[in-house]
Amino acid sequence: MSNTVDTANILELSRELDKLRKEQDVFLVEINKLHKKLQSTPELVEKSGDDLLGRLRELYQKAKELSENEVNVSTTLISELESFMQSVHRRKDGSEQKKKRMKADSDMSRLSPAGSMRNQLELAASLKGEQVAARVTPDGAEKHEWFVVKVIHFDREAKVILMMTVVLYILFRKYKLPMSRIIPFPKRNDPPSAPDFPTGRHVLAVYPGTTALYKATVVNTHRKKKTDDYLLEFDDDEEDGSLPQRTVPFHKVVPLPEGHRQ
């Protein structure tokens, strides 16, 4: 009877957490869209400054409120889960654990196909404290949303990474993601190790002035040095019937993931 009550409470908290996250996603997308708009057409600030900035402030305030609610619900849910897991720990099915390990190994191999499992684990562990590109939407989502996030913990047993999204360095939200949904950025201090994308190549890049990544096309005629910035044209970034060319640092550009949806 106790387990039934615990399960019901956990499910209710999970539904509440899912609802909060979906609401946050709406505001995060709106915030990034507004910043993208301000970046591409700064004259809007002069034309409708107070209204536009007021709208941005409202979005931040609501997102902050939702984020704080998420923290409270997450803390309660974690406590409930820990208590529940302790009560059923001895009855876990061994085969289920094996399947989880196999799935985790598959995720690891997709993060770094080459090299031994030990090297792959070391690579994942070395990302702690680093900023990476992370897909925060599930595999079945209509659109794939990528953000710049900071790795705060790597769980060697579960083969997953706990990440904290940094939205314009104001809002914070934590994700627990499989490694198949992250892409390490090139090292700023190690340009020779960064991939050199040719003209015409589709990539995923951080849109200037935001922490969101979007599909873009390389338009550089020639990059003389690995440290040179990329000149990109972002999809859906049309202005006056043409796509403006944006400058993006080489360490904020990664390969376009297979099956990317935007």
NORWO-V299716 format. One line per field, one symbol per residue. psi: psi as a letter, one per 30 degrees, with the letter a starting at -180 (. if undefined). Layout:
BEGIN
psi=???
END
This chain:
BEGIN
psi=eeeeeeeeeeeeeeeeeeeeeeeeeeeeeeeeeeeeeeefifffeeeheeeeeeeeeeeeeeeeeeeeeeeeeeeeeeeeeeeeeefgefgkkeeeeeeeeeeeeeeeefejellleeeeeeeeeffkflklkkjfllegkekkkklklkkfkkjeefhlkklkkjjggekkkkkjklffgljklkkegieffkkjklkfkklklkkkglgkklklkkgkekjelffklkjljkkghkkhgljlkkkkkfggklkkkkgkk.
END
